[in-house]
Amino acid sequence: MGIRIYKPTSPGRRNSSVNDYAELTTDKPAKSLCVRIKKAGGRNSSGMTMVRFRGGGARKIYRLIDFKRDKDGVPAKVAAIEYDPNRNCFISLLHYADGEKRYILAPLGIKLGDRVESGSECEPKIGNAMPLTAIPAGLEIHNIEMTAGQGGKLVRSAGSAAKIVAKEGDWVTISLPSGEMRMVRKECRATIGQLSNPDYQNVTIGKAGRMRHMGIRPHVRGKAQNPVSHPMGGGEGRANGGRHPCSPTGVLAKGGKTRNPRKTSNKRIIRRRKSGRFQFVA
């Protein structure tokens, strides 16, 4: 695991870096767990742009990931650790004892040949998936369910991990990487360990072409657009916005509260995340 820097043979090479992918064991995915997805380029079925500045990019094949981890009592062997173009953490291919194959998000430190399992009776070690009530407090966890049986929704990006802070009755309090503390039902499942590829945040893109390979088109500032295209556009000369930064639809972009105050899960949030900054759990 590390960052590779090439010789500065061009301005793009000089300013860019890549992941060395030392943990990966193969570059050939399991065909039975892959599906081809047609790219939409940020447009809906009518051809209207729903997400701006998307389009092009290298072709990707989607890997079917097991976010539910509901195969209880059947041990599995880690057969491969692979790259996934659809997410920034690595994935692991599991071969279950009954012959089934599944992909899971690869935790940091998992190795080829390791045994993992899911269920309330398994040992709380890296890669095992268990209900929150069976996980000891203080352990790092990821891929956390918000509703039991729905599949993991929280903490799924590279290098991230949450921690169990307390257990009281039917609820478990977890501390998320953003700094938010939230209560989740004890029946919800999570996977033990921190997610792989923590060096992802240290990679420097270096040139615009690499962003185009990712399917991201150039981003245009709001105040550089026409008034018909953006609330911050127009004005005589170089106007400096004229209002608080916002999106084309008027949603505040820097520090403004956009969460619905009547959202039902608000009462399960004990401490809000710190606005404008990202922090990992110590």
N, C-alpha and C positions, 0 to 999 in steps of 0.2 A: 504494500500500500504506500503510495507516494505520488509526487508530482514530477513529471518529466519536462525539462526545458530543452529545446533544441538549439542548435547553433543559429545565430541571427543572420540567416542567408537572405532575408527580406524583412521589410518593416513589420509584416504580419507575423512572421516567425519570431522576430525579436520580442514582441510584446505579448505573445501567447504562450500558454502552457497546457499540458494535457495530463490526464490520469494515466498512470503506468499499468493499471489493471492487473497487478501482480496476483490478486486473489483468484482471478477467473481460471477455470479448469477446462473450458471448451468454448468454441465459438459457433457451435451448431445446436440450435434449439430443438426441443422435442416437437416433431411435426404434429402429433396428435393434440398438442396443447396450444397450437398457433392458429389464428384466424386472420384473414385479410380484411382490413377495414378501409373503406373508401374515404379519402380525405375530402373534407367539406370546405376547407379554406375559410373558416369562420362564417359560412353562410348557411341559411336554413333551407328548407325544401322549396321555398319560393325564389331563392337566389338572392335574398336580401342579406346584407352584411349584419350579422349579430355580434361578432367579435372583430374589432378592428385590427389591422396590421398583422394578419395571418394569411398564409398562402405559400405554395411551393414547398420546398424542403425535400429531403431524401425520403424514399419510400420506407414505410415501417410495417412490420408484421406484429400484431398484438399477441402477447402471451397471456393466456388465461390464468389468473392468479387466484389461489384459494385464500380469500380473506376470512372465511368463516371458521376454518380449522375445526370442522365438526366430525372428523373421522376418529371417534374416541376408541381407545383401547387397542388400536392397531399400530404397532411400531413401524417407523419408516427410516430408511437409510438415505443420507445425503449423497446423491449420485453425481451432482454437478453444481457448480456455482457459475452463474452466467450473467452476461450483460443484458439489460433490458432497455431498448431505445425509448420506451414509453414512460420511464420513471428514472429518478436519479440515484436510487439505491440498487444494489445487485439483487438477483433472485436465485433461489436454490431449487433444484429439481429433486423431489422426493420419490423414492421407490418404496411403496408400502409392501408389507408382508403378504398381502393378498393379491399383489400384482398390479395394483392401480398406481398411476403416476400423477403427481400434482406439483404445481409451482407454488412456492411461498416467498415472502419477502425475506431476504437473507440477513440474519443478525450478524453483528460484528463478532468475529472470532469463531464462527462456525467453520468446520473443516470437512473435507471429503471423507466419507465413511462414518461420520457422526450419526448417532441414533437420536431421533426426535419422536415425540408423541404428543397427543392431545387428550384432554379429559381432566376431571377433578382429582383423579387418583395418581396422576403421573408426578414425577419428581420435578421441583421447580428449578430447572436448569435451562441454559441458553437454547432457544429454539422451540421449547415446549409451550403449548398453548393451554391455558387453564382459565377457569372462572376467577374473577377478581377476589372472591371470598377465599380461594385456596392459595393465593399468592401472598407470601410474607411481605409485610410492610418494609419499605426501603429499597426493594429490588427495582431495577430499571425494566420498563416494559414498553411495548410498542403495539401497533395494530389493534387499538382498543375499540371495542364495540360501544355504541351509544344506546342501542336497543338490543336486547339479547336475541341471538339468532340472525341478526341482520347482516353481520359481517363487520370487520374492522373499518372504522371511519377516521379515528384520530391517530396521530403520530405515525405517518407512513413515509416521510421523506428521509433522505440520506443523512445518517449521523444523528438522528433525533432519538430521544428517549423521554419517557415520563416516569414519575415515581408515585408509589402509593404512600399517601401521607397518614391516613387514618381510616378506620372502619367503625361504623356505628349503625347498628340495626341492619336494615336492608340496603344501606348505601355505603359506597366506598369513595373517599375523597382522594383525587389524584392531582398531582401538580404537573402541568403541561409545559413543553419547552418554551412557550410564549410567555410564561409566568402566570398564566391563568390557573386558578384552582377550581375544580369542578367536581360535583357529586355524580356518580354513575351507579346504576344498580349492581348489586353484588353478583347477579347471574351473568353479567356481560363478560365476555372473554377478552383476554389479552395474551400477547406472546412475550416470553421472557427475553430480556436483552436489549441492547442498543442496536439500531439499524446500521447496516454496513455502509461503506464508502463515505466516511466523515470528511475526507479531503475534497469532496465535491465543491465545497464553498471556496476552496483556495485555487480553483482552476480559473485562469484568465482567458477569456474568449479571444482577445487580441485583434480581431478584424471583423468587418461587417459580413464577410462571406460566410463565416461559421454560423452566424445567426440566421442567414438565409438557408443554410443547410438544415437548420432546426425548424424551418417553416415560419420564421418570424420576419416580417417585413419592416421597413424603416418606420420609426415612430415620429409623428409630426407634432410639434408643440401646439397647444390650443391657441395661444396668442399669435401664432404665425398663420392661422387659418382665417377664412372669411367669416363675417358675422353669421351667415346662414349655416355654416358648418359647425361652429363652436360658440358657446356663450362668452368665451374670453377673446374671440376673434375680432378683427376690424380695428377701427380707430385711426386717427390721423398720425402719421409717422410711426415710430416704434413705441406703442403703448405698452405699459408694464402690467398687463392683465386687466386691472380695473375692478377686480372682485376677488374673493377667496378662490384659490385653485379648485377646479371642479372638472367633472367629466362632461362629454357632449350633452348628457341628459341632465346636468346640474347637480350630480351627486358629489359631495365634498371629497376632495382627494387627499388632503393633508391634515389629519387629526380630527376631522369632523365626525361626529357620531352618526353612523348610518344603520345601526342595528335597530330592529323593530322593538320598541319598549314593551310591547304586549306579547312578545314571543314567550311561549309557555316554558321553555327551558331556562329562562332568565333566573328563576328561583333556585336552580341547581348550580348556579355560578356563585362561588363563595368570594373569589377575588378576581377582578378583571385583569386582563393582560395589560401590560404597560404600553400605552399608545406611542407609536412612532419609533419603537426600538424592538429588537429581537434579542432574546437572551436564552441561553441554555440553562437547564436546571443544574445547580451545583451538586 
